[in-house]
């Protein structure tokens, strides 16, 4: 398998971060919809961001993009 270029690595990291941001936004909106206070909603969003971006980064590493 050929080694990935720098541009491929940057795109893989960007996709991981964007996926994390989308998950954080969804978690924040859903928790606010269910009447969570702001601090609780932000903690849910932060946890979702860390979890999803780490998962996508791990998957990218496993398939050889990083």
C-alpha positions as CSV (number, residue, x, y, z in Angstrom):
1,X,0.0,0.0,0.0
2,X,1.5,3.4,-0.9
3,X,2.1,5.9,1.8
4,X,-0.4,8.7,2.0
5,X,0.7,12.2,1.0
6,X,0.7,15.2,3.4
7,X,-2.5,16.5,1.7
8,X,-4.2,13.2,2.4
9,X,-3.2,13.3,6.0
10,X,-4.4,16.9,6.4
11,X,-7.8,16.1,4.8
12,X,-8.2,13.1,7.1
13,X,-7.6,15.3,10.2
14,X,-10.0,17.9,8.8
15,X,-12.7,15.4,8.2
16,X,-12.3,14.1,11.8
17,X,-12.6,17.6,13.2
18,X,-15.6,18.5,11.1
19,X,-17.3,15.3,12.1
20,X,-16.6,16.1,15.7
21,X,-18.1,19.6,15.3
22,X,-21.2,18.3,13.7
23,X,-21.7,15.8,16.5
24,X,-21.1,18.5,19.1
25,X,-23.7,20.8,17.4
26,X,-26.3,18.0,17.3
27,X,-25.6,17.1,20.9
28,X,-26.0,20.7,22.0
29,X,-29.2,21.2,20.1
30,X,-30.8,18.0,21.2
31,X,-29.9,18.5,24.9
32,X,-31.2,22.1,24.8
33,X,-34.4,20.9,23.2
34,X,-34.9,18.6,26.2
35,X,-34.5,21.5,28.6
36,X,-30.9,20.9,29.8
37,X,-29.2,24.0,31.1
38,X,-26.4,25.6,29.1
39,X,-23.5,24.1,31.1
40,X,-24.9,20.6,30.8
41,X,-25.5,21.1,27.1
42,X,-21.9,22.3,26.6
43,X,-20.6,19.3,28.5
44,X,-22.6,16.9,26.3
45,X,-21.3,18.8,23.2
46,X,-17.7,18.6,24.4
47,X,-18.0,14.9,25.1
48,X,-19.5,14.2,21.7
49,X,-16.8,16.2,20.0
50,X,-14.0,14.3,21.7
51,X,-15.6,10.9,21.2
52,X,-16.5,11.3,17.5
53,X,-13.3,13.0,16.4
54,X,-11.2,10.4,18.2
55,X,-13.2,7.6,16.6
56,X,-12.8,9.1,13.1
57,X,-9.1,9.6,13.7
58,X,-8.7,6.0,14.9
59,X,-10.6,4.7,11.8
60,X,-8.4,6.8,9.5
61,X,-5.3,5.4,11.2
62,X,-6.5,1.8,10.9
63,X,-7.2,2.1,7.1
64,X,-3.8,3.7,6.6
65,X,-4.6,7.3,6.0
66,X,-2.5,8.6,8.9
